[in-house]
């Protein structure tokens, strides 16, 4: 379950940024997670409470913004929505594509006090 290491990484980012701001805790954290990032949201939510216990995030409200997947076909230049990394172009069925969005995993915002 790599979601535990991801959650612990998010905690580390929050602790570092909270220290930089000379604050003591976080009231809200906003995360952007793409559908093509390989993160299982159910697993992340399951492990979240354990990962944030006794940290600056312990009482923070968590908001996850899901970024849809989007690709561009190399063969026909069609832009299309993707659910999986291996989705073919719906126009020409080519598997050669560039990923335009959906692999994001970032801490978008922290509200600290």
Backbone as JSON, one array per atom type, in Angstrom:
{
  "sequence": "XXXXXXXXXXXXXXXXXXXXXXXXXXXXXXXXXXXXXXXXXXXXXXXXXXXXXXXXXXXXXXXXXXXXXXXXXXXXXXXXXXXXXXXXXXXXXXXXXXXXXXXXXXXXXXXXX",
  "N": [[0.86, -1.19, 0.0], [1.13, 1.8, -1.18], [-0.04, 4.18, -0.6], [0.19, 4.86, 2.07], [2.85, 5.8, 2.34], [2.61, 8.0, 0.69], [0.7, 9.52, 2.09], [2.2, 10.04, 4.4], [4.22, 11.57, 3.26], [2.74, 13.82, 2.51], [2.04, 14.74, 5.04], [4.61, 15.47, 5.94], [5.21, 17.59, 4.18], [3.18, 19.39, 4.97], [3.94, 19.81, 7.66], [6.48, 21.02, 7.32], [5.78, 23.36, 5.89], [4.07, 24.59, 7.69], [5.8, 25.12, 9.79], [7.5, 26.97, 8.49], [5.72, 29.09, 8.23], [5.51, 29.8, 10.81], [3.43, 28.78, 12.34], [1.09, 26.77, 14.26], [-0.75, 24.74, 13.74], [-2.78, 23.11, 11.21], [-5.74, 24.09, 9.62], [-7.11, 23.46, 7.32], [-6.58, 21.43, 4.48], [-5.9, 21.25, 1.06], [-5.9, 19.02, -1.56], [-4.74, 18.06, -4.77], [-5.44, 15.51, -6.9], [-4.81, 13.44, -9.53], [-6.68, 11.31, -11.76], [-5.14, 9.52, -13.13], [-2.92, 9.16, -11.65], [-2.29, 6.95, -10.15], [-3.01, 6.73, -7.54], [-5.04, 5.31, -5.16], [-7.96, 6.48, -4.08], [-9.74, 5.55, -2.1], [-8.05, 3.93, -0.56], [-6.19, 5.85, 0.3], [-7.87, 7.51, 1.82], [-8.59, 5.65, 3.77], [-6.2, 5.18, 5.17], [-5.56, 7.67, 6.06], [-6.35, 8.82, 8.63], [-4.72, 7.44, 10.45], [-2.19, 8.21, 9.56], [-2.1, 10.97, 10.05], [-2.3, 11.3, 12.75], [-1.47, 12.91, 15.75], [-0.08, 14.99, 14.48], [0.45, 18.11, 12.69], [-1.7, 18.09, 11.05], [-3.76, 16.79, 12.29], [-6.33, 17.74, 13.1], [-7.27, 18.9, 10.85], [-9.37, 19.89, 8.14], [-9.88, 17.97, 5.26], [-9.7, 18.33, 1.82], [-10.2, 16.95, -1.29], [-9.42, 17.43, -4.58], [-10.3, 16.12, -7.53], [-8.58, 15.49, -10.44], [-9.43, 15.16, -13.76], [-8.46, 12.7, -16.25], [-6.62, 13.39, -19.22], [-5.72, 13.09, -22.56], [-3.62, 13.33, -25.55], [-3.67, 12.31, -28.78], [-0.94, 11.04, -30.59], [-0.9, 10.28, -33.21], [-3.23, 11.33, -34.55], [-3.8, 13.77, -33.41], [-6.02, 14.16, -31.76], [-7.66, 15.28, -28.87], [-8.58, 13.75, -25.84], [-10.64, 12.38, -23.19], [-9.41, 10.46, -20.47], [-9.54, 7.47, -18.57], [-7.97, 5.43, -17.75], [-4.43, 4.75, -17.91], [-3.83, 3.3, -20.17], [-5.73, 3.76, -22.09], [-6.94, 3.85, -25.41], [-6.89, 6.09, -28.26], [-10.03, 7.45, -28.95], [-10.79, 8.1, -31.51], [-9.01, 7.12, -33.54], [-8.05, 4.79, -32.49], [-5.39, 4.5, -31.73], [-2.61, 3.78, -29.6], [-0.62, 5.5, -29.01], [0.09, 8.29, -27.32], [0.13, 11.48, -25.67], [0.15, 12.46, -22.29], [-1.89, 14.89, -21.04], [-3.11, 15.84, -18.72], [-3.93, 14.72, -15.39], [-2.16, 13.17, -13.97], [-1.46, 14.4, -11.7], [-0.38, 15.08, -8.36], [-0.58, 16.9, -5.76], [-0.11, 19.24, -3.06], [-2.34, 21.61, -2.82], [-3.23, 23.79, -1.26], [-2.83, 25.13, 2.04], [-4.36, 25.95, 5.07], [-3.37, 27.66, 7.81], [-2.93, 28.08, 11.4]],
  "CA": [[0.0, 0.0, 0.0], [1.98, 2.98, -1.24], [-0.78, 5.34, -0.14], [0.72, 5.25, 3.38], [4.03, 6.65, 2.13], [2.12, 9.25, 0.12], [0.1, 10.27, 3.19], [3.29, 10.52, 5.26], [4.86, 12.66, 2.52], [1.86, 14.99, 2.62], [2.23, 15.22, 6.42], [5.92, 16.14, 5.99], [5.05, 18.88, 3.49], [2.37, 20.25, 5.84], [4.74, 20.2, 8.82], [7.51, 21.96, 6.87], [5.17, 24.65, 5.53], [3.54, 25.16, 8.92], [6.97, 25.67, 10.5], [7.92, 28.16, 7.76], [4.75, 30.15, 8.52], [5.51, 29.99, 12.26], [2.09, 28.42, 12.82], [1.11, 25.56, 15.09], [-1.58, 23.67, 13.19], [-3.45, 23.33, 9.92], [-7.19, 23.96, 9.72], [-7.64, 22.88, 6.08], [-5.61, 21.07, 3.45], [-6.5, 20.94, -0.24], [-5.04, 18.17, -2.38], [-5.14, 17.78, -6.15], [-5.02, 14.15, -7.24], [-5.28, 13.05, -10.85], [-7.2, 9.94, -11.87], [-4.1, 8.7, -13.73], [-1.74, 9.23, -10.77], [-2.03, 5.67, -9.51], [-3.43, 6.81, -6.15], [-6.38, 4.8, -4.86], [-8.53, 7.41, -3.11], [-10.29, 4.8, -0.98], [-6.92, 3.53, 0.28], [-5.65, 7.06, 0.94], [-8.82, 7.91, 2.87], [-8.55, 4.64, 4.82], [-4.97, 5.3, 5.95], [-5.37, 9.08, 6.41], [-6.46, 9.09, 10.07], [-3.53, 6.9, 11.11], [-1.02, 8.98, 9.14], [-2.09, 12.35, 10.56], [-2.43, 11.3, 14.21], [-0.45, 13.65, 16.49], [0.67, 15.87, 13.58], [-0.22, 19.39, 12.46], [-2.91, 17.83, 10.25], [-4.68, 15.93, 13.02], [-7.69, 18.28, 13.16], [-7.5, 19.65, 9.61], [-10.35, 19.44, 7.15], [-9.19, 17.55, 4.04], [-10.48, 18.44, 0.59], [-9.5, 16.36, -2.43], [-9.9, 17.85, -5.89], [-9.92, 15.06, -8.48], [-8.28, 16.02, -11.76], [-9.72, 14.13, -14.76], [-7.39, 12.38, -17.19], [-6.78, 13.93, -20.56], [-4.59, 12.75, -23.42], [-3.63, 13.83, -26.92], [-3.19, 11.28, -29.68], [0.22, 11.41, -31.38], [-1.16, 10.0, -34.63], [-4.27, 12.15, -35.2], [-3.92, 15.02, -32.65], [-7.29, 14.25, -31.04], [-7.61, 15.33, -27.41], [-9.67, 12.93, -25.33], [-10.62, 12.07, -21.77], [-8.87, 9.14, -20.15], [-9.82, 6.92, -17.25], [-6.82, 4.58, -17.49], [-3.24, 5.13, -18.68], [-3.73, 2.54, -21.4], [-6.87, 4.03, -22.96], [-6.57, 4.25, -26.77], [-7.6, 7.23, -28.84], [-11.37, 7.02, -29.38], [-11.0, 8.41, -32.92], [-8.25, 6.25, -34.45], [-7.65, 3.61, -31.71], [-3.95, 4.45, -31.5], [-2.19, 3.81, -28.2], [0.44, 6.49, -28.88], [-0.53, 9.53, -26.85], [0.76, 12.24, -24.6], [-0.76, 12.74, -21.17], [-2.0, 16.34, -20.82], [-3.43, 16.06, -17.31], [-4.47, 13.57, -14.7], [-1.14, 12.49, -13.18], [-1.11, 15.31, -10.62], [-0.48, 14.79, -6.93], [0.03, 18.08, -5.15], [-0.78, 19.96, -1.99], [-2.72, 22.86, -3.47], [-3.32, 24.87, -0.28], [-2.89, 24.86, 3.47], [-4.78, 27.06, 5.93], [-2.69, 27.42, 9.09], [-3.15, 29.03, 12.5]],
  "C": [[0.9, 1.24, 0.0], [1.26, 4.26, -0.82], [-0.32, 5.8, 1.24], [1.93, 6.15, 3.21], [3.63, 7.99, 1.52], [1.51, 10.12, 1.22], [1.18, 10.83, 4.11], [4.08, 11.63, 4.58], [4.06, 13.94, 2.59], [1.98, 15.59, 4.02], [3.53, 15.99, 6.53], [5.86, 17.5, 5.33], [4.28, 19.85, 4.38], [3.16, 20.71, 7.05], [5.81, 21.21, 8.45], [6.92, 23.34, 6.59], [4.59, 25.35, 6.76], [4.67, 25.79, 9.73], [7.47, 26.94, 9.82], [7.03, 29.35, 8.08], [4.69, 30.49, 10.01], [4.12, 29.78, 12.85], [2.2, 27.12, 13.61], [0.25, 24.42, 14.55], [-2.23, 24.1, 11.88], [-4.94, 23.15, 10.13], [-7.8, 23.32, 8.48], [-6.48, 22.57, 5.15], [-6.37, 20.71, 2.19], [-5.48, 20.16, -1.05], [-5.6, 18.06, -3.78], [-4.56, 16.42, -6.51], [-5.65, 13.77, -8.58], [-5.72, 11.59, -10.9], [-6.16, 8.99, -12.48], [-2.85, 8.62, -12.86], [-1.39, 7.9, -10.12], [-2.41, 5.64, -8.04], [-4.85, 6.26, -6.04], [-6.96, 5.68, -3.76], [-9.11, 6.7, -1.9], [-9.17, 4.37, -0.02], [-6.31, 4.72, 1.01], [-6.57, 7.51, 2.07], [-8.79, 6.93, 4.05], [-7.35, 4.86, 5.75], [-4.78, 6.71, 6.53], [-5.36, 9.33, 7.92], [-5.23, 8.59, 10.84], [-2.3, 7.75, 10.79], [-0.95, 10.36, 9.78], [-2.18, 12.43, 12.08], [-1.2, 11.96, 14.84], [0.48, 14.45, 15.57], [-0.09, 17.18, 13.45], [-1.52, 19.23, 11.69], [-4.01, 17.1, 11.02], [-6.13, 16.44, 13.02], [-8.06, 19.07, 11.9], [-8.61, 19.02, 8.78], [-9.59, 19.11, 5.88], [-10.16, 17.67, 2.87], [-9.63, 17.89, -0.55], [-10.19, 16.81, -3.71], [-9.39, 16.82, -6.89], [-9.76, 15.68, -9.86], [-8.54, 14.92, -12.79], [-8.52, 13.9, -15.67], [-7.69, 12.92, -18.57], [-5.52, 13.59, -21.35], [-4.73, 13.37, -24.79], [-2.95, 12.77, -27.79], [-2.01, 11.82, -30.51], [-0.07, 11.25, -32.87], [-2.16, 10.96, -35.27], [-4.54, 13.47, -34.47], [-5.26, 15.21, -31.95], [-7.02, 14.32, -29.54], [-8.81, 14.58, -26.88], [-9.5, 12.68, -23.84], [-10.13, 10.65, -21.57], [-9.26, 8.74, -18.74], [-8.64, 6.07, -16.79], [-5.64, 5.03, -18.36], [-3.19, 4.45, -20.04], [-4.92, 2.73, -22.33], [-6.38, 4.44, -24.36], [-7.34, 5.5, -27.2], [-8.96, 6.76, -29.32], [-11.62, 7.27, -30.87], [-10.3, 7.41, -33.84], [-7.75, 4.96, -33.79], [-6.15, 3.45, -31.52], [-3.67, 4.48, -29.99], [-1.06, 4.81, -27.96], [-0.18, 7.84, -28.53], [0.37, 10.21, -25.85], [-0.28, 12.49, -23.52], [-0.74, 14.25, -20.92], [-2.31, 16.67, -19.36], [-3.96, 14.77, -16.72], [-3.46, 12.8, -13.88], [-0.73, 13.33, -11.97], [-1.23, 14.66, -9.25], [0.21, 15.95, -6.25], [-0.82, 18.59, -3.99], [-1.07, 21.33, -2.58], [-2.72, 24.01, -2.47], [-3.35, 24.32, 1.14], [-3.4, 26.11, 4.17], [-4.21, 26.76, 7.31], [-3.08, 28.47, 10.12], [-1.99, 28.92, 13.48]]
}
